[in-house]
Amino acid sequence: MPYFLEYIRKAAVLIEALPYIQKFHGAIVVIKLGGSILEDPEIFSAVLRDIVFLESVGQHPVIVHGGGKDISARLKAQGIETRFIDGLRYTCEKTIEVVDDVLHAEVNPRIVNAIHAAGGKAGQLSGKQVLEARKLESDSGADLGYVGDVTRVDIEPIRKMIRNDIVPVITPVARDAHGQAFNINADVSACRIAQALKARKLVFFSDVPGLLRDPQDESSLISTIRADAIESLIAEGVIQGGMIPKIRSAVEALAHGCEQVHLIDARLQHAILLEIFTDEGVGTQILPAATDS
């Protein structure tokens, strides 16, 4: 009988997942991909297999992706300077052309093809088809060029894909009322899309386990926190740098219909499945403020 023990253990894992599979069947889950996921082939393949699993058990993943390193490499090859202002890429006319082309013609199909290879169904969706924007003014007042802020999300093209059991893979490039393309922060794009879709979950992958009270101590992971406690963590310096706009955008999404935000470590095998389908979870879960829930 001992050889059955491993099978029994696997069956127990499935039984633990069952109530979560039932609870989130039919749920829209917006997932932001970027950073190490796109740069490490092993992590990339593993994460996308997990996303195909979500699709297979009845959830509706919606992917929003970045591609900063690919963009920087193309700009360098073309002799176009890369510079950042207030943490945002200055985007001149030539740069926005490169951003749009790299994201839509290189990064996006790479994700779509990987999902197909894992047995799922996915489709390309340019952000210009669903995101409207206006020019973003920087905190310092400096001109950012063609960097925008999302003003409207047209959810119908996204919902059409979902109805056809296709995973939408969306680039963070928007357009204004005159058709001008704008570079949009991918984290912000994911938040606005989750907000518009009233997604059950918004998932960010990163290179850390989640929110840590002490960045040097992974055991200081904050497993669950409510949105109304976020500003105090910013004041304490627990949340800092580029994480601040990401988390504030997530809090805004929670205040306008998104139910839960998850911050998880892409380096941990099956992190998204462990976070969604187990009792303990593995990352940080952000819930709406007590007054919003």
N, C-alpha and C positions, 0 to 999 in steps of 0.2 A: 503493500500500500504506500510506502514512502514516496514512490515516484508520482503519486497522485497529488502530493502536497503542493507542488508548484502550480498545478492546474487549479486546485482549490483556491490558492492565493489569487490567481488571476481572475477567477470567477467572483471572488469577494470584491475585487477592485471594480468589476463591472456592476455589481449590485450596489456598491457605494455611489457609483456614477448615475444610476438609474433615476433617482428623483431629480437630479439636476438636468439630465437629458429631457425628462418630461417637462420640467418647469420652464426650460428655455427652448422647447421645440417651437419653431416658427419665429424665434427672436432674431432681430437684426443686431449684428455685432460689428461695429466699425473698428477696424484694426489699422493702426499706423505702423508702416514698415519703413525702416531707414537705418542708417549707421551700420553697425557690424553685421546686421542681417543681410544687407545687400553686398557686403564686402567679403564675407566668409562663406564659401560654397557649401560647407557642411551645415552651418547654422541655417543658411538660406533654404536648403532642401528640407531640413528637419521641420522648420517653422511652417513651410508651405504644405508639407504632408499633414501637419496638425490642423491647418486651416481646411484642408480637404476633408479631414475627419469631422470637423464642425459641420461642414456642409452635408456630409453623409448622414449625420444624426438629426438633421432637420433644422439646423440653425442657418441663418443667412449672413455669411460674412460679406463685408464691404471693405475693400482695401484702399487705403490712401497711402501713397509712397513718396519718399524723397528721392535723392540721388545726388547729393552735394559733391561727393568725390568724383563722380563721373562728369559732372558739369565742370568742376575745376580743372580736370584733366583735359577736357575739350577746349576750354578757354585758353589754357596754357599752350596747347598745341597750335592754336590760332593766334597766339601772341596778344591775347586780350587780358589785361590786368584784372586780377581778382582782388577786391577789397571789401571790407565789411564796415558798416556803420551801425552802431548800437546793436551789434550782433546779427544784422541783416545784410545780405549780399547786395552791394550797390549794383543796380541792373540798368545798364545803358541799352540803347536800341539793339546793338549787336549782341549783347549778353542775353536779352530776352529771347532772341531768335535761337541762341544756343541752348538756353534753358528748356524752351519748348521742344526743340528737336531731340535733345538728349533724353528728356523724360518720356516723350511720346514714342520715339523711334528706337530707343535702346533699353531703358530701364523697365518701362511698362511691359513690352512684349517678353522681356526676360522673366518677369513674374507670371504673366499669363501662360507662357510655355511651360514653366515649372509646375504650375497647377495642373495643366493638361497631362504632363508626364506622370504626375502623382495620381491620376485617375479622376480629377475633378473637371469642372467646366468653368471657364472664366472668360471675360471679355474686356477689351480695352475701352476706356472711356476718358476722353480728354476733359480736363477740368473746365475748359472753355465751353463745353457743352452743358455744364451744370452750375458753374460758379460765376456770379457777377461780382464785380469789384469796383472800388474807387481807389485813387492814389492814396497811399499811406503816408502820413506825415510822421517823421521820426520824433522821438522824445527830445532830441537835442535841437530840432528845427532844421537839421541838415537834409538836403535833397537826396532821396534814395533812388531816384530814377523810376523805372517801371516796377516798383514794388507796390503791391496792393493789399487792401483789406477787404474781406468778403462782405458784401452787402445783401446778397440773396443766393439761395440754393434752389435750383430747379430739381426737385426730387423725382419727377416722373421718369426721366431716362434711367435713373438708378432703380426705381421700383419696377420698371419694365423688365430689366435684367433679372431682378430678384424673382419676379413672377415666372420667369422662364428657367429658374434654377441655375442661373449663371452668376458667378461671383464678379461683381463690378470691380475693376482695378483702375483707380482714378489718379490722374496727375494733378499736382497742386499749381496749376496755371489757370488763371481766370481771365475774363474779358470785361470791359466796361460797356456802356451803352453805345459806344461808337465802334466797338469791335477791337479796341486796342487790348493786346495781351498784357497781363500783369503777373509777375512772380509772387506767389503766395507762400508764406511759411507753411510747411506741410503739417506741423502739429496743429496750427490754427485751422487749416483746411479740414482736417479730420474732426476737430471739435465742432465746427460749424455744420458739417455734414451729419454728424451724430445728432446734433441739436435739431436739425431740420427733419431728420428721419424719426426723431424720438426713439433712438436706439436703446435697446435694453442694456447694452454694454458698449463701452469705448475702451479699447485696449491699446496701451503704448508699450512697445518693447524697448528695453534699454540695456546698458552694460552693467547695471547694478541690480540687486535683488528687489528694489523698490525705494520707497522713502526711508531714509536712515536718519535716526536722531543724531548719530555720530557717523559721519561719512567714512571714518576709518574703522568702524566696527559693524560688520555685517549682521551681527547678532542683535543690533539695535533697530532692526526692521520694524516699521510701524505697519501692522497687519491691516488695520481698519481705522479710518478717520472720516469725520464728517466735514463737509465743505466749509462750514462756518468756523472750523479750527485752522484752516489753511493760512489765513493772514498772520496768525500768531507764530506759525512755523517760519513764515517769511521774515517776520520781525526778529525772530531768534537766530536767523541765519541757517536754519535747518534746510530750507529750500532757498536756493540762490542761483545766480547766473542765468543760463539759458533755460533752467527748469522753471523759473518764475512765470514767463509768459505761457508756457505749456500748461502748467497747473491752473493758472488763472483762467485760461480758455476752457479748460476742463470743468472748472467750477461753474462757468457761465453755461456750459452745455447741460450740466446737472440742474441748474436753475430753470432751464427751459425744456425739460422733457426727457433728457437722457437719464437713465436710471442708475447706472453704476459706471465708475471709471476704474480701470485696473492698470497698475504699473508693474511690469514683470521683466525678468531677466532672460534675454534671448539666449544666453549661454547655457541655461538650464534646460536639459532635454525635456521636451513635452511640457514646458512651463505653462502654456496657455490652457492645456487640458487639465493640468493639476490645479490651476487657479479656478477654473470654472466648474470642474466635475468632482472635486474632492471637498471633504468637510473642512479641512484646515486651510487650503489654498497655499500659495507660495510667494505671493507678492504683496503689494499694497492695494487695498480696495478703498476707493473714495466714494462715500455715499452723499446724497443730497443733504443740505443743512436740515436740522431738525424741524425748522419751520416750513421747509419745502416738501418734506416727505409725507 
